Amino acid sequence: MKKILGAALLLTLTMAAKSQVKIGFEVSFKEPQAHYAEIEMNLSGIAAKDYVDLKMPVWTPGSYLVREFGKNVESFTATVNGKPAKFQKVTKNTWRVFNAKAAALKVNYRVYAFEISVRTAFIDESHAFLSSAGIFMYPAGMIKNPSTVKIVPFGKWDKVSTGLEPVAGQKFTYHAADFDILFDSPIEVGNQDIFEFTASGVKHEVAMYGGGNYDKERLKVDMAKIVEQGTAIFGDNPNKHYTFIVHNYAQGGGGLEHLNSTVLGASRNAYGTEKGYKGFLSLVAHEYFHLWNVKRLRPIALGPFDYDNENYTTNLWTAEGFTSYYENKLLIRAGATNKTTFLNDLVGGLGTVMNTPGAKFQSASSSSFDAWIIGYRPNENSKNSSISYYSKGEVIGMLMDLEIANATKGAKSLDDVMKAMYEQGKVQKRGYTDAEFKAMVEKISGISFTNFWAKYIDGVDDIDFEKFFAYAGIDAKAEIASPNKPYTGATLTVSRTVNVGGVSRNSPAWIQGLNVNDEILALDGSSIAEEMRNIKLPNPGLTLENLPTIAKKQVGDVVEVTVKRDGMEKKISLTLNESPNVRIKASYNDNATAQQLAVRKRWMGV
């Protein structure tokens, strides 16, 4: 009993200490045209110590790369009782403020923000996008403490969009229950175009920056359908409100999920085309599915976070790859695409994996673990040695879904696994292990997935896609994408010179030693200027075999390539092969059996 009372007293004292500490931020913009935010941080009620360490995260959740946000901090100052306080930078992301046991202190610093992406802060005269992990510091040991954020918009800016909870009666002031929530809540400040819709009982705000040819009324309807289809899978929508921050640029893309918001990059004039509109809805579906998958249903390594270091997991093939897979399922169930397009999109993803040489050398689990060193910073050889956990995970999701539906004769699907794992996570209040996910797949399907894991998750086996598609009455086969056409395996980059941009493993260019960055001078004596005369640019898919001299040759012929490498000319003879790349052809079998049709219906959900 004494031990219980002691523990209770300790918990009470800890909670009391936490409640006495007050942390507040004020963000203003004196020079937005120069891309700066001004941050004032006030702490009070802190313990009587000689110093306080303030830390800036080195990465942002959802984007698995150490980005060193501390590099953007400047003009750091501190005051205690209105007087300048001594401080010292003790690590790359830690500022130690010597407060002489004072209970309160104030810190000011500036953040330079000029990197356009969904995961990094950007400020100019038109708006400010604050990716919170790169803006706000936290006191060491106080990651679970609450804080408030007051935004002071610049000039004629008059809107703030964020998933943070507003503080009643205080304009542009918000509350975060802890720093995990603050770092997971981006903030858009400016004159964004805002519209709203309600779906699954949740109010959704859409904040559009950058203009565009979007139709707000159409988006309200279609985005609501996606929300409702996602909610239907999991049985509940865990938010009171949700915010979409959309940055529309001349060319835009990408998204980053957050607890009750997301940031999307889009092309402002693409909404008017069928392809562009579907692409935007796919992005919405992907990031909204993350509301459950990864933000709540998550690998155990992804929370609570270590903001100082990499957080390794072998499960990004579920966290990201399954989300890529489900964006297609949400679209067809929302009526935003049809059965033919649904199948073609999945087949396209399968082809991407099969035509990536690195898929033979890196597993899905290894790809997940290596996200920190490969995923966000690929080099010229990455396609030969690695595979994206997005691409491979999407394929794994499809195969697993079909396997479960077939094993249960259409009674169950991957949807049931995802919902069960979501519910389990709520009870356990933690993330899942790989073994726990596998166990749930086996429980729902009633069969062993040990061989499946060994082949497709931890292994690099060829994908037996014909078997899996047949479960749903789909006929599928692979064929050479460019039969009897000469192939070199070298892609080109074109600027003032024509250079080798990439070399595929085991291709003629690989075998004969053509190097990335080699400048192409001539083919069989024909100058590169002559070769390029009739090539229309820009052509990001330009390959060496697209050039006229090689295009006229046959498989088995030899071409002499003259290159300049390190200022010296070199001749390389390539024996042309047939491309190993395949394309998958798939179609629905009109004579599918009753079980195949049941599997198909359960799999697609329509």
URDATA-V772188 format. One record per pair of residues at least 24 apart in sequence whose ideal C-beta (glycine too) atoms are under 8 Angstrom apart, sorted by sequence separation. I is the first residue (numbers start at 0). J is the second residue. If there is no record, write none. Layout:
I,J + I,J
This chain:
20,44 + 67,91 + 68,92 + 79,103 + 110,134 + 148,172 + 149,173 + 161,185 + 194,218 + 195,219 + 196,220 + 198,222 + 357,381 + 360,384 + 361,385 + 416,440 + 419,443 + 489,513 + 519,543 + 522,546 + 19,44 + 20,45 + 67,92 + 79,104 + 147,172 + 148,173 + 161,186 + 194,219 + 198,223 + 201,226 + 261,286 + 292,317 + 293,318 + 323,348 + 357,382 + 360,385 + 361,386 + 363,388 + 366,391 + 523,548 + 78,104 + 79,105 + 127,153 + 147,173 + 148,174 + 160,186 + 161,187 + 196,222 + 197,223 + 198,224 + 261,287 + 292,318 + 293,319 + 356,382 + 357,383 + 487,513 + 522,548 + 549,575 + 77,104 + 78,105 + 147,174 + 148,175 + 159,186 + 160,187 + 196,223 + 199,226 + 355,382 + 356,383 + 357,384 + 416,443 + 522,549 + 77,105 + 78,106 + 108,136 + 146,174 + 147,175 + 159,187 + 198,226 + 199,227 + 254,282 + 261,289 + 356,384 + 357,385 + 358,386 + 363,391 + 415,443 + 491,519 + 77,106 + 127,156 + 145,174 + 146,175 + 158,187 + 159,188 + 198,227 + 253,282 + 292,321 + 293,322 + 357,386 + 363,392 + 16,46 + 76,106 + 77,107 + 106,136 + 126,156 + 145,175 + 158,188 + 252,282 + 256,286 + 292,322 + 497,527 + 75,106 + 76,107 + 145,176 + 158,189 + 160,191 + 199,230 + 254,285 + 255,286 + 259,290 + 355,386 + 544,575 + 75,107 + 76,108 + 145,177 + 146,178 + 156,188 + 158,190 + 198,230 + 254,286 + 355,387 + 363,395 + 411,443 + 74,107 + 75,108 + 144,177 + 148,181 + 156,189 + 157,190 + 158,191 + 160,193 + 256,289 + 289,322 + 292,325 + 358,391 + 411,444 + 57,91 + 74,108 + 143,177 + 144,178 + 156,190 + 213,247 + 256,290 + 288,322 + 352,386 + 497,531 + 57,92 + 73,108 + 74,109 + 142,177 + 143,178 + 146,181 + 153,188 + 155,190 + 158,193 + 201,236 + 355,390 + 508,543 + 523,558 + 524,559 + 56,92 + 72,108 + 73,109 + 142,178 + 143,179 + 150,186 + 152,188 + 200,236 + 204,240 + 206,242 + 208,244 + 211,247 + 258,294 + 407,443 + 522,558 + 523,559 + 52,89 + 55,92 + 72,109 + 73,110 + 141,178 + 142,179 + 152,189 + 199,236 + 201,238 + 202,239 + 203,240 + 204,241 + 205,242 + 206,243 + 208,245 + 209,246 + 210,247 + 256,293 + 257,294 + 285,322 + 288,325 + 403,440 + 407,444 + 522,559 + 524,561 + 54,92 + 55,93 + 72,110 + 73,111 + 148,186 + 150,188 + 201,239 + 202,240 + 203,241 + 204,242 + 205,243 + 206,244 + 207,245 + 208,246 + 209,247 + 256,294 + 285,323 + 288,326 + 352,390 + 406,444 + 407,445 + 493,531 + 522,560 + 54,93 + 71,110 + 201,240 + 202,241 + 203,242 + 204,243 + 206,245 + 208,247 + 209,248 + 351,390 + 352,391 + 406,445 + 521,560 + 522,561 + 53,93 + 54,94 + 71,111 + 201,241 + 203,243 + 205,245 + 207,247 + 243,283 + 285,325 + 403,443 + 406,446 + 521,561 + 52,93 + 53,94 + 71,112 + 137,178 + 284,325 + 285,326 + 288,329 + 399,440 + 403,444 + 519,560 + 520,561 + 52,94 + 53,95 + 94,136 + 209,251 + 284,326 + 287,329 + 348,390 + 352,394 + 402,444 + 519,561 + 520,562 + 52,95 + 53,96 + 135,178 + 320,363 + 493,536 + 519,562 + 520,563 + 51,95 + 52,96 + 137,181 + 160,204 + 282,326 + 402,446 + 493,537 + 499,543 + 518,562 + 50,95 + 51,96 + 281,326 + 284,329 + 348,393 + 349,394 + 493,538 + 517,562 + 518,563 + 50,96 + 93,139 + 135,181 + 160,206 + 281,327 + 284,330 + 348,394 + 402,448 + 517,563 + 518,564 + 50,97 + 51,98 + 135,182 + 316,363 + 513,560 + 517,564 + 49,97 + 50,98 + 158,206 + 316,364 + 345,393 + 349,397 + 493,541 + 516,564 + 520,568 + 49,98 + 71,120 + 241,290 + 281,330 + 284,333 + 318,367 + 348,397 + 399,448 + 402,451 + 513,562 + 48,98 + 49,99 + 131,181 + 132,182 + 280,330 + 314,364 + 316,366 + 490,540 + 491,541 + 514,564 + 49,100 + 131,182 + 313,364 + 315,366 + 316,367 + 490,541 + 491,542 + 48,100 + 66,118 + 131,183 + 238,290 + 313,365 + 315,367 + 345,397 + 399,451 + 490,542 + 491,543 + 517,569 + 45,98 + 47,100 + 51,104 + 53,106 + 66,119 + 131,184 + 191,244 + 237,290 + 277,330 + 280,333 + 314,367 + 398,451 + 489,542 + 490,543 + 131,185 + 211,265 + 236,290 + 237,291 + 313,367 + 489,543 + 491,545 + 47,102 + 130,185 + 131,186 + 211,266 + 212,267 + 225,280 + 229,284 + 280,335 + 312,367 + 313,368 + 315,370 + 487,542 + 62,118 + 129,185 + 211,267 + 212,268 + 214,270 + 312,368 + 487,543 + 45,102 + 61,118 + 128,185 + 129,186 + 187,244 + 210,267 + 211,268 + 213,270 + 311,368 + 398,455 + 487,544 + 44,102 + 45,103 + 128,186 + 129,187 + 209,267 + 212,270 + 222,280 + 225,283 + 229,287 + 233,291 + 237,295 + 277,335 + 486,544 + 513,571 + 43,102 + 44,103 + 45,104 + 59,118 + 127,186 + 128,187 + 129,188 + 185,244 + 211,270 + 212,271 + 221,280 + 225,284 + 229,288 + 232,291 + 277,336 + 485,544 + 512,571 + 43,103 + 127,187 + 128,188 + 311,371 + 395,455 + 484,544 + 511,571 + 513,573 + 42,103 + 126,187 + 127,188 + 222,283 + 226,287 + 229,290 + 394,455 + 395,456 + 511,572 + 41,103 + 42,104 + 71,133 + 126,188 + 127,189 + 225,287 + 229,291 + 309,371 + 487,549 + 511,573 + 41,104 + 42,105 + 126,189 + 499,562 + 511,574 + 41,105 + 42,106 + 68,132 + 125,189 + 126,190 + 398,462 + 485,549 + 40,105 + 41,106 + 68,133 + 125,190 + 126,191 + 402,467 + 405,470 + 485,550 + 508,573 + 39,105 + 40,106 + 323,389 + 398,464 + 401,467 + 404,470 + 405,471 + 507,573 + 39,106 + 40,107 + 66,133 + 323,390 + 401,468 + 404,471 + 485,552 + 507,574 + 39,107 + 40,108 + 320,388 + 324,392 + 394,462 + 402,470 + 485,553 + 486,554 + 507,575 + 38,107 + 319,388 + 320,389 + 323,392 + 324,393 + 364,433 + 398,467 + 401,470 + 485,554 + 507,576 + 37,107 + 38,108 + 185,255 + 319,389 + 320,390 + 323,393 + 324,394 + 397,467 + 401,471 + 483,553 + 484,554 + 506,576 + 38,109 + 59,130 + 320,391 + 321,392 + 325,396 + 483,554 + 485,556 + 487,558 + 37,109 + 38,110 + 59,131 + 60,132 + 185,257 + 316,388 + 320,392 + 321,393 + 324,396 + 36,109 + 59,132 + 184,257 + 315,388 + 319,392 + 320,393 + 323,396 + 324,397 + 35,109 + 36,110 + 58,132 + 59,133 + 183,257 + 184,258 + 320,394 + 321,395 + 505,579 + 35,110 + 183,258 + 184,259 + 185,260 + 316,391 + 317,392 + 320,395 + 321,396 + 35,111 + 36,112 + 56,132 + 184,260 + 316,392 + 320,396 + 324,400 + 34,111 + 35,112 + 56,133 + 185,262 + 315,392 + 34,112 + 55,133 + 162,240 + 180,258 + 34,113 + 162,241 + 316,395 + 317,396 + 55,135 + 128,208 + 162,242 + 55,136 + 56,137 + 161,242 + 54,136 + 126,208 + 160,242 + 53,136 + 54,137 + 125,208 + 36,120 + 53,137 + 54,138 + 160,244 + 53,138 + 54,139 + 36,122 + 52,138 + 53,139 + 487,573 + 34,121 + 35,122 + 51,138 + 52,139 + 34,122 + 51,139 + 487,575 + 488,576 + 34,123 + 486,575 + 485,575 + 486,576 + 31,122 + 32,123 + 36,127 + 485,576 + 486,577 + 31,123 + 32,124 + 321,413 + 363,455 + 364,456 + 485,577 + 486,578 + 31,124 + 36,129 + 45,138 + 232,325 + 363,456 + 364,457 + 484,577 + 486,579 + 28,122 + 362,456 + 363,457 + 483,577 + 484,578 + 40,135 + 162,257 + 362,457 + 482,577 + 31,127 + 38,134 + 40,136 + 42,138 + 162,258 + 229,325 + 321,417 + 362,458 + 481,577 + 38,135 + 162,259 + 362,459 + 481,578 + 36,134 + 38,136 + 162,260 + 361,459 + 479,577 + 480,578 + 28,127 + 161,260 + 360,459 + 479,578 + 481,580 + 229,329 + 359,459 + 479,579 + 480,580 + 228,329 + 231,332 + 358,459 + 479,580 + 480,581 + 479,581 + 480,582 + 26,129 + 478,581 + 225,329 + 228,332 + 477,581 + 478,582 + 225,330 + 228,333 + 477,582 + 227,333 + 477,583 + 478,584 + 476,583 + 477,584 + 26,134 + 225,333 + 475,583 + 476,584 + 224,333 + 353,462 + 475,584 + 476,585 + 224,334 + 225,335 + 352,462 + 475,585 + 24,135 + 183,294 + 224,335 + 474,585 + 475,586 + 221,333 + 473,585 + 474,586 + 349,462 + 473,586 + 474,587 + 221,335 + 473,587 + 474,588 + 22,137 + 349,464 + 472,587 + 473,588 + 22,138 + 128,244 + 472,588 + 314,431 + 468,585 + 128,246 + 22,141 + 314,433 + 317,436 + 382,501 + 383,502 + 464,583 + 472,591 + 313,433 + 383,503 + 471,591 + 472,592 + 20,141 + 296,417 + 379,500 + 382,503 + 383,504 + 22,144 + 24,146 + 26,148 + 31,153 + 60,182 + 314,436 + 379,501 + 22,145 + 23,146 + 24,147 + 25,148 + 26,149 + 28,151 + 59,182 + 60,183 + 179,302 + 379,502 + 472,595 + 20,144 + 22,146 + 23,147 + 24,148 + 25,149 + 26,150 + 27,151 + 28,152 + 29,153 + 179,303 + 182,306 + 296,420 + 353,477 + 471,595 + 472,596 + 22,147 + 23,148 + 24,149 + 26,151 + 28,153 + 179,304 + 292,417 + 296,421 + 470,595 + 17,143 + 23,149 + 25,151 + 27,153 + 56,182 + 291,417 + 295,421 + 354,480 + 469,595 + 472,598 + 473,599 + 17,144 + 297,424 + 471,598 + 472,599 + 296,424 + 302,430 + 470,598 + 471,599 + 117,246 + 295,424 + 301,430 + 346,475 + 291,421 + 295,425 + 299,429 + 300,430 + 115,246 + 299,430 + 342,473 + 471,602 + 130,262 + 298,430 + 299,431 + 115,248 + 297,430 + 298,431 + 299,432 + 128,262 + 297,431 + 298,432 + 296,431 + 298,433 + 380,515 + 117,253 + 379,515 + 116,253 + 117,254 + 118,255 + 117,255 + 316,456 + 118,262 + 117,262 + 117,263 + 117,264 + 356,503 + 357,504 + 116,264 + 356,504 + 356,505 + 26,186 + 28,188 + 142,303 + 142,306 + 137,306 + 132,306 + 232,414 + 233,417 + 234,418 + 232,417 + 233,418 + 409,594 + 232,418 + 408,594 + 233,421 + 234,422 + 409,597 + 405,594 + 408,597 + 409,598 + 412,601 + 408,598 + 411,601 + 412,602 + 414,604 + 409,600 + 410,601 + 409,601 + 412,604 + 62,255 + 405,598 + 61,255 + 404,598 + 61,256 + 59,255 + 61,257 + 401,598 + 404,601 + 404,602 + 401,602 + 400,602 + 92,307 + 354,580 + 354,581 + 61,289 + 353,581 + 353,583 + 350,581 + 61,293 + 350,582 + 350,583 + 349,583 + 346,583 + 346,584 + 346,585 + 60,301 + 60,302 + 343,585 + 65,308 + 342,585 + 60,304 + 65,309 + 342,586 + 342,587 + 63,309 + 63,310 + 58,306 + 57,306 + 338,587 + 56,306 + 57,307 + 56,307 + 57,308 + 58,309 + 54,306 + 63,315 + 54,307 + 341,603 + 338,603 + 338,605 + 332,603 + 331,603 + 332,604 + 331,604 + 332,605 + 331,605 + 328,603 + 328,604 + 64,370 + 65,371 + 63,370 + 64,371 + 63,371 + 64,374 + 63,374 + 64,375 + 63,375 + 64,376 + 62,375
